[in-house]
Amino acid sequence: MLNVEIGSTSAANAGEHPDRLPARQRTECDALDVWLDRIGRIHPKSIAMGLDRVAAVRHAMALDPTFPVIAVGGTNGKGSTCAMMEAVLSAAGYRVGCYASPHLIRFNERVRVNGVSASDECIASALARADASRGEVELTYFEFATLTAMGIFIDDDVDVAILEVGLGGRLDAVNVFDADCAVITSVAIDHVDYLGPTREMIAFEKAGIFRPRMPAVCSEPDVPESMLSHAQAIGARFLRLDEAFAYEATGDRWMYHSANVRLVDLPKPHLEGAFQLRNASAAITALQAVADGSLRVAPRHIAQGITDVRLPGRFHVLRERPEVVVDVAHNQQAAEALRDNLGSTRKFRRTLAVFAMLDDKDIAAVIEATKSSVAEWFIADIRTERGATAERLRGELTNAGVAGGHISSFGSPEQAYRAVVRQAADDGRSRRSVRVVSHRRGSNNPSLRICGRTRVRVLMPGLTSTAAACRCARGA
């Protein structure tokens, strides 16, 4: 049984700033996309670490949640773990707020209540309130989004809020809210310009979401010493995989156990990948750890939640013939997981990859992780400030030993994706077995339109975005 003490609070009305239109008037006259464009231009940097700005505006907005808050950080696995907790709590009948980033298609995906994305009107109103409350403080896009999400959750009187950390933890906007339980899913090399070049440095930043005497769940198998030391120094209740909790796969079922709970014959999570059992275990442990009130989650809710969970972008099959799979792999660890997933599903004679990345990612490491699985590379420019050029990608592929005849360059991921789909269709007509893998990620990436209204983003290894993989099965 899980018990969580529930509370609610109402947010104070924010005052108007003389240089801005009244919040109500702007909410009525501005479309959400205009708001999103505005908040993306207020701060001169897209990423600016630190809590002072967002803490000041949080105070002005009187955002003081009295419901439990679960913060989830980690290099990979954050989104899956959040989605599983959200699904389990929803199955138990509770009103769950979930904040996740980045979005795949629409900003609204970042803010969900009971699995439903917030409406344009709701988000615009919350953005207006944050903007009116900030005075002269310059907030980043992510800081605006974080305050907006919490404002919506408080106004919606949720029973519990699940917050996905954006980058690191210690200086991330999510950390302005004290977590009743913190979760770290994994620690790997990523965002080195902000978090540092070593796992020890990165782990310390991620451990910044821990709080004294509060549970800190860690499902990373190889925990860096810096994280252990920080947890001990502040007196957090550190709950470590294979010590405080564990899991074991048994065929198509699995079991979970901790000091107080033993669950057997559980269904596998709907999300693909053996690593999802680790994420599910962290989710279950976190829900146990916040159990101190009236909210109850039974084993049947856990089984239902991990079976029902859906999360676009995590080896997500969108269609077949050609089969389209979306996966958000964007660093070496995630690329290795994508490679393993591709190898563990149906076998194909060839894999075609659409490949584009952000320039500040470890492009060489991602190529190294996936090159053994790819026969043809369809590379593309990313025309943003952080985007890598196709020329640079070609150089990295050549350095990795990929022959030039297996690389084709395009001006955009959309062009590359259309070309690879045409190639897959030609291979299908010739009855060859083909898989096409592509990926890309980022809040401002354009999306592709496939099969009528189905929209996906092109995934490229290392690009912090979505992965799209298209596969033509033999005989298609």
C-alpha positions as CSV (number, residue, x, y, z in Angstrom):
1,M,0.0,0.0,0.0
2,L,1.2,3.5,-0.8
3,N,0.0,6.5,1.2
4,V,0.7,10.1,0.2
5,E,-0.6,13.1,2.2
6,I,-2.5,15.3,-0.2
7,G,-3.0,19.1,0.1
8,S,-4.0,21.9,-2.2
9,T,-3.4,25.6,-2.4
10,S,-4.6,28.5,-4.5
11,A,-2.1,30.8,-6.2
12,A,-2.2,34.5,-5.5
13,N,-3.1,36.8,-8.4
14,A,0.0,38.3,-10.0
15,G,0.3,42.0,-10.5
16,E,0.6,43.7,-13.9
17,H,3.8,45.2,-15.1
18,P,3.5,48.7,-16.6
19,D,5.4,47.7,-19.8
20,R,3.0,44.8,-20.6
21,L,-0.6,44.4,-21.7
22,P,-2.9,43.2,-18.9
23,A,-2.6,39.4,-18.7
24,R,-6.3,38.8,-19.4
25,Q,-6.3,40.9,-22.5
26,R,-3.1,39.3,-23.9
27,T,-4.5,35.8,-23.2
28,E,-7.5,36.6,-25.2
29,C,-5.8,38.2,-28.1
30,D,-2.5,36.2,-28.5
31,A,-2.3,32.7,-29.9
32,L,-0.2,30.2,-28.0
33,D,2.4,30.1,-30.7
34,V,2.9,33.9,-30.4
35,W,3.4,33.5,-26.6
36,L,6.0,30.7,-27.2
37,D,7.8,32.9,-29.7
38,R,7.9,35.7,-27.2
39,I,9.2,33.7,-24.2
40,G,11.9,32.2,-26.5
41,R,13.3,35.8,-27.1
42,I,13.2,37.3,-23.6
43,H,16.5,35.8,-22.3
44,P,19.5,36.2,-24.6
45,K,20.5,32.5,-24.0
46,S,18.5,29.4,-24.6
47,I,20.2,27.7,-21.6
48,A,21.2,29.8,-18.5
49,M,21.8,27.7,-15.4
50,G,20.9,29.1,-12.0
51,L,18.0,29.3,-9.6
52,D,18.0,33.0,-8.6
53,R,15.8,34.2,-11.5
54,V,13.2,31.5,-11.4
55,A,13.1,31.5,-7.6
56,A,12.3,35.2,-7.6
57,V,9.4,34.8,-10.1
58,R,8.2,31.7,-8.3
59,H,7.9,33.8,-5.1
60,A,6.1,36.6,-7.0
61,M,3.6,34.0,-8.3
62,A,3.1,32.5,-4.9
63,L,3.7,29.0,-6.3
64,D,3.7,26.9,-3.1
65,P,2.5,23.4,-3.8
66,T,1.2,21.4,-0.8
67,F,0.8,18.2,-2.7
68,P,3.7,15.8,-3.0
69,V,6.3,16.6,-5.6
70,I,8.5,13.9,-7.3
71,A,11.5,15.2,-9.2
72,V,13.1,12.9,-11.8
73,G,16.6,13.5,-13.1
74,G,19.1,11.4,-15.0
75,T,20.9,11.3,-18.4
76,N,18.4,8.8,-19.9
77,G,15.2,7.2,-18.7
78,K,13.6,10.3,-17.1
79,G,10.6,10.5,-19.4
80,S,9.9,6.8,-19.2
81,T,10.1,6.8,-15.4
82,C,7.8,9.8,-15.2
83,A,5.3,8.3,-17.6
84,M,5.2,5.0,-15.6
85,M,4.6,6.8,-12.3
86,E,1.9,8.9,-14.0
87,A,0.2,5.8,-15.4
88,V,0.3,3.9,-12.1
89,L,-1.1,6.8,-10.1
90,S,-3.8,7.5,-12.7
91,A,-4.8,3.8,-12.6
92,A,-5.3,4.2,-8.8
93,G,-7.7,7.1,-9.5
94,Y,-5.6,10.1,-8.5
95,R,-5.3,13.4,-10.2
96,V,-1.7,13.5,-11.5
97,G,0.2,16.4,-12.9
98,C,3.2,15.6,-15.1
99,Y,5.8,18.0,-16.5
100,A,8.1,16.7,-19.1
101,S,10.5,18.1,-21.8
102,P,11.2,18.6,-24.5
103,H,8.0,18.2,-26.6
104,L,7.8,16.2,-29.8
105,I,5.1,18.1,-31.7
106,R,3.4,20.7,-29.6
107,F,4.4,22.5,-26.4
108,N,1.2,21.3,-24.7
109,E,2.7,17.9,-24.4
110,R,5.0,19.2,-21.6
111,V,2.1,19.8,-19.2
112,R,-0.3,17.0,-18.6
113,V,-3.0,16.4,-16.0
114,N,-4.3,12.8,-15.9
115,G,-2.5,12.1,-19.1
116,V,-4.2,14.9,-21.1
117,S,-2.1,17.8,-22.4
118,A,-3.1,21.2,-21.2
119,S,-5.1,23.4,-23.6
120,D,-3.7,26.3,-25.5
121,E,-5.9,28.7,-23.5
122,C,-4.7,27.2,-20.2
123,I,-1.1,27.5,-21.1
124,A,-1.4,31.0,-22.5
125,S,-3.1,32.1,-19.3
126,A,-0.4,30.6,-17.2
127,L,2.4,32.1,-19.4
128,A,0.7,35.5,-19.1
129,R,0.7,35.3,-15.3
130,A,4.4,34.3,-15.2
131,D,5.2,37.2,-17.6
132,A,3.2,39.7,-15.6
133,S,4.9,38.5,-12.4
134,R,8.6,38.6,-13.5
135,G,9.1,42.4,-13.4
136,E,12.5,43.0,-15.1
137,V,13.7,39.4,-14.5
138,E,14.7,37.7,-17.8
139,L,13.5,34.1,-17.8
140,T,14.6,31.4,-20.3
141,Y,12.1,29.4,-22.3
142,F,12.5,26.4,-19.9
143,E,12.1,28.5,-16.8
144,F,8.8,30.0,-18.2
145,A,7.7,26.4,-19.0
146,T,8.5,25.1,-15.5
147,L,6.6,27.9,-13.7
148,T,3.7,27.6,-16.1
149,A,3.4,23.9,-15.4
150,M,3.4,24.3,-11.6
151,G,0.9,27.1,-11.8
152,I,-1.4,24.9,-13.8
153,F,-1.0,22.0,-11.4
154,I,-1.8,24.2,-8.4
155,D,-4.8,25.7,-10.1
156,D,-6.0,22.3,-11.2
157,D,-5.7,21.0,-7.6
158,V,-3.7,17.9,-8.5
159,D,-3.0,15.2,-5.9
160,V,0.6,14.8,-6.9
161,A,3.1,16.4,-9.3
162,I,5.8,14.6,-11.2
163,L,8.5,17.0,-12.6
164,E,11.1,15.9,-15.1
165,V,14.4,17.7,-14.7
166,G,15.6,19.5,-17.9
167,L,19.4,19.5,-17.5
168,G,21.5,18.3,-14.6
169,G,19.6,19.1,-11.5
170,R,21.3,21.4,-9.0
171,L,20.8,24.5,-11.1
172,D,17.8,23.4,-13.1
173,A,14.6,25.3,-12.9
174,V,12.7,22.3,-11.6
175,N,15.0,22.4,-8.5
176,V,13.3,25.6,-7.3
177,F,10.6,23.3,-5.9
178,D,11.6,21.0,-3.0
179,A,11.0,17.3,-4.0
180,D,9.3,15.0,-1.5
181,C,11.1,12.3,-3.4
182,A,13.9,12.6,-6.0
183,V,14.7,9.9,-8.6
184,I,18.0,9.6,-10.6
185,T,17.5,7.1,-13.5
186,S,21.1,7.0,-15.0
187,V,24.4,8.9,-15.1
188,A,26.2,9.1,-18.4
189,I,28.2,11.7,-20.4
190,D,26.0,14.5,-21.9
191,H,25.8,18.3,-21.7
192,V,29.4,18.5,-20.8
193,D,29.6,22.2,-21.4
194,Y,27.2,22.7,-18.5
195,L,27.7,19.7,-16.3
196,G,31.3,18.8,-16.8
197,P,33.2,16.1,-18.7
198,T,33.2,13.3,-16.2
199,R,30.5,11.1,-14.6
200,E,31.6,12.2,-11.1
201,M,31.0,15.9,-12.0
202,I,27.7,15.1,-13.8
203,A,26.5,12.9,-10.9
204,F,27.1,15.7,-8.4
205,E,25.0,18.1,-10.5
206,K,22.2,15.6,-10.7
207,A,22.3,14.8,-7.0
208,G,21.4,18.5,-6.4
209,I,17.7,17.6,-6.5
210,F,18.1,15.5,-3.3
211,R,16.8,17.0,0.0
212,P,17.7,16.3,3.6
213,R,15.8,13.4,5.2
214,M,13.8,12.9,1.9
215,P,14.0,9.7,-0.2
216,A,16.5,9.7,-3.1
217,V,15.9,6.8,-5.5
218,C,18.8,5.8,-7.8
219,S,18.4,3.2,-10.5
220,E,21.9,3.8,-12.0
221,P,23.8,0.5,-11.6
222,D,27.2,2.2,-11.3
223,V,26.7,5.0,-8.8
224,P,29.5,7.6,-8.9
225,E,31.0,8.4,-5.5
226,S,30.1,12.1,-5.8
227,M,26.4,11.2,-5.7
228,L,26.8,8.9,-2.7
229,S,28.9,11.5,-0.8
230,H,26.4,14.2,-1.5
231,A,23.4,12.1,-0.3
232,Q,25.3,11.3,2.9
233,A,26.4,14.9,3.5
234,I,22.9,16.3,3.4
235,G,21.2,13.3,5.1
236,A,19.1,12.2,2.2
237,R,17.6,8.7,2.4
238,F,19.5,7.1,-0.5
239,L,17.7,4.1,-2.0
240,R,20.0,2.3,-4.4
241,L,19.3,-0.3,-7.0
242,D,20.4,-3.8,-5.8
243,E,20.5,-2.6,-2.2
244,A,17.2,-1.0,-1.3
245,F,15.3,-2.5,-4.2
246,A,15.9,-5.0,-7.0
247,Y,14.1,-6.7,-10.0
248,E,14.5,-9.9,-11.9
249,A,13.1,-10.8,-15.3
250,T,11.5,-14.2,-15.7
251,G,10.6,-14.9,-19.3
252,D,7.8,-12.5,-20.4
253,R,7.1,-11.5,-16.7
254,W,9.2,-10.0,-14.0
255,M,9.4,-9.5,-10.2
256,Y,10.2,-6.6,-8.0
257,H,11.2,-6.5,-4.3
258,S,12.3,-4.0,-1.7
259,A,12.5,-4.1,2.1
260,N,8.7,-3.8,2.5
261,V,7.2,-4.9,-0.9
262,R,7.4,-8.0,-3.0
263,L,5.7,-8.1,-6.4
264,V,5.7,-11.2,-8.5
265,D,4.4,-12.2,-11.9
266,L,4.3,-8.6,-13.1
267,P,3.6,-7.9,-16.8
268,K,6.5,-6.3,-18.7
269,P,6.2,-2.6,-19.3
270,H,4.6,-1.6,-22.6
271,L,7.7,0.5,-23.4
272,E,10.3,-1.4,-25.4
273,G,13.8,-2.3,-24.0
274,A,15.2,-4.4,-21.2
275,F,16.3,-1.3,-19.5
276,Q,12.6,-0.3,-19.0
277,L,12.5,-2.8,-16.1
278,R,15.1,-0.7,-14.3
279,N,13.0,2.4,-14.9
280,A,9.8,0.6,-13.7
281,S,11.6,-0.4,-10.6
282,A,12.7,3.1,-9.9
283,A,9.1,4.3,-10.4
284,I,7.7,1.7,-8.0
285,T,10.3,2.5,-5.4
286,A,9.6,6.3,-5.6
287,L,5.9,5.7,-5.2
288,Q,6.6,3.6,-2.1
289,A,8.9,6.2,-0.7
290,V,6.3,9.0,-0.7
291,A,3.8,6.7,1.1
292,D,2.9,8.6,4.3
293,G,-0.7,9.7,3.9
294,S,-4.1,8.8,2.4
295,L,-3.2,8.0,-1.2
296,R,-3.1,4.2,-1.8
297,V,-1.7,2.3,-4.8
298,A,-2.3,-1.4,-4.9
299,P,-0.3,-4.0,-6.8
300,R,-3.1,-4.2,-9.4
301,H,-2.6,-0.4,-10.1
302,I,1.1,-1.0,-10.7
303,A,0.5,-3.8,-13.1
304,Q,-2.1,-1.8,-14.9
305,G,0.0,1.3,-15.1
306,I,3.1,-0.2,-16.5
307,T,1.0,-2.1,-19.0
308,D,-1.0,0.9,-20.1
309,V,1.8,3.4,-20.2
310,R,2.4,5.0,-23.6
311,L,5.2,7.5,-24.4
312,P,5.8,8.7,-27.9
313,G,9.5,8.7,-28.9
314,R,10.6,5.7,-27.0
315,F,11.1,3.0,-29.6
316,H,7.6,3.9,-30.6
317,V,6.2,2.1,-33.6
318,L,4.1,4.6,-35.6
319,R,3.3,2.6,-38.6
320,E,4.3,-0.4,-40.7
321,R,5.1,-1.0,-44.4
322,P,7.4,0.8,-44.1
323,E,7.5,0.5,-40.3
324,V,8.2,3.8,-38.6
325,V,9.8,3.8,-35.1
326,V,10.4,6.9,-33.1
327,D,13.1,6.9,-30.4
328,V,14.7,9.9,-28.5
329,A,18.2,8.6,-28.4
330,H,20.6,11.5,-28.3
331,N,23.9,10.5,-26.5
332,Q,26.2,7.5,-26.4
333,Q,24.3,5.6,-23.7
334,A,20.9,6.2,-25.4
335,A,22.4,5.3,-28.9
336,E,23.7,2.0,-27.5
337,A,20.2,1.2,-26.1
338,L,18.7,2.1,-29.5
339,R,21.2,-0.2,-31.2
340,D,20.3,-3.0,-28.8
341,N,16.6,-2.5,-29.3
342,L,17.0,-2.6,-33.1
343,G,19.0,-5.8,-32.8
344,S,16.5,-7.5,-30.5
345,T,13.5,-7.0,-32.7
346,R,12.8,-8.5,-36.1
347,K,15.9,-9.0,-38.2
348,F,16.5,-7.0,-41.3
349,R,19.2,-7.3,-43.9
350,R,19.9,-3.6,-44.1
351,T,19.4,-0.6,-41.9
352,L,19.1,2.9,-43.4
353,A,19.7,5.8,-41.0
354,V,18.6,9.4,-41.3
355,F,21.2,11.2,-39.3
356,A,21.3,14.8,-38.0
357,M,22.7,16.2,-34.7
358,L,23.3,19.2,-32.6
359,D,26.9,20.4,-32.9
360,D,27.5,20.3,-29.1
361,K,26.7,16.6,-28.8
362,D,29.3,13.8,-28.9
363,I,28.7,13.0,-32.5
364,A,31.7,10.6,-32.8
365,A,30.5,8.5,-29.8
366,V,27.0,8.2,-31.2
367,I,28.3,7.1,-34.6
368,E,30.6,4.6,-32.9
369,A,27.6,3.1,-31.0
370,T,25.4,2.7,-34.0
371,K,27.6,2.3,-37.1
372,S,27.7,-1.5,-36.9
373,S,23.9,-1.5,-37.3
374,V,23.6,0.9,-40.2
375,A,24.2,0.1,-43.9
376,E,23.3,3.6,-45.4
377,W,23.5,7.0,-43.8
378,F,21.2,9.8,-45.0
379,I,22.7,12.9,-43.3
380,A,21.3,16.4,-43.0
381,D,21.9,19.9,-41.9
382,I,20.2,21.2,-38.8
383,R,19.7,24.9,-39.6
384,T,19.6,26.3,-36.0
385,E,22.2,28.0,-33.9
386,R,23.3,24.7,-32.3
387,G,22.8,22.5,-35.4
388,A,25.7,20.5,-36.9
389,T,26.2,20.7,-40.7
390,A,25.9,17.7,-43.0
391,E,29.5,18.4,-43.9
392,R,30.7,17.9,-40.3
393,L,28.6,14.7,-40.0
394,R,30.2,13.4,-43.2
395,G,33.6,14.1,-41.7
396,E,32.8,12.3,-38.5
397,L,31.4,9.3,-40.4
398,T,34.5,9.1,-42.6
399,N,36.7,9.3,-39.6
400,A,34.7,6.3,-38.1
401,G,35.5,4.3,-41.2
402,V,32.2,4.6,-43.1
403,A,32.7,4.6,-46.8
404,G,31.7,7.7,-48.8
405,G,29.4,5.6,-51.1
406,H,27.2,4.8,-48.1
407,I,26.6,8.5,-47.2
408,S,24.1,10.8,-48.8
409,S,23.8,14.5,-47.9
410,F,20.6,16.6,-47.7
411,G,19.8,20.2,-46.8
412,S,17.3,19.2,-44.1
413,P,16.1,16.2,-42.1
414,E,12.8,16.4,-43.9
415,Q,14.5,15.9,-47.3
416,A,16.7,13.1,-45.9
417,Y,13.6,11.4,-44.4
418,R,11.6,11.5,-47.6
419,A,14.6,10.1,-49.5
420,V,15.0,7.3,-47.1
421,V,11.3,6.4,-47.2
422,R,11.5,6.3,-51.0
423,Q,14.5,4.0,-50.8
424,A,12.7,1.8,-48.3
425,A,9.7,1.6,-50.7
426,D,12.0,0.6,-53.6
427,D,13.6,-2.1,-51.5
428,G,10.2,-3.3,-50.4
429,R,9.1,-3.6,-54.0
430,S,12.2,-5.6,-54.7
431,R,11.4,-7.8,-51.7
432,R,14.5,-6.9,-49.8
433,S,14.4,-6.7,-46.0
434,V,15.2,-3.1,-44.9
435,R,15.1,-1.1,-41.7
436,V,15.4,2.7,-41.8
437,V,16.5,4.5,-38.7
438,S,16.4,8.3,-38.3
439,H,16.5,10.7,-35.4
440,R,16.5,14.2,-34.1
441,R,15.3,16.1,-31.0
442,G,14.8,19.7,-29.8
443,S,12.0,22.0,-28.9
444,N,12.1,24.1,-32.0
445,N,12.7,21.3,-34.6
446,P,10.2,21.3,-37.6
447,S,8.1,18.2,-37.8
448,L,7.4,15.8,-40.7
449,R,4.0,14.8,-41.9
450,I,3.7,11.1,-42.7
451,C,0.6,9.1,-43.6
452,G,-2.0,11.9,-43.5
453,R,-2.1,13.5,-40.2
454,T,0.6,11.4,-38.4
455,R,3.5,13.8,-37.5
456,V,6.9,12.7,-36.2
457,R,10.3,14.3,-35.8
458,V,13.3,12.9,-37.4
459,L,15.6,11.3,-34.9
460,M,19.3,11.5,-35.3
461,P,21.9,10.0,-32.9
462,G,23.1,12.6,-30.5
463,L,20.7,15.3,-31.3
464,T,18.7,15.5,-28.0
465,S,15.4,14.8,-29.9
466,T,13.2,12.2,-31.4
467,A,14.2,9.2,-33.3
468,A,12.3,8.0,-36.2
469,A,13.0,4.6,-37.6
470,C,11.3,3.3,-40.7
471,R,11.5,-0.4,-41.6
472,C,10.3,-2.4,-44.6
473,A,9.8,-6.0,-43.6
474,R,10.6,-8.8,-46.0
475,G,7.7,-9.2,-48.5
476,A,6.2,-5.8,-47.8
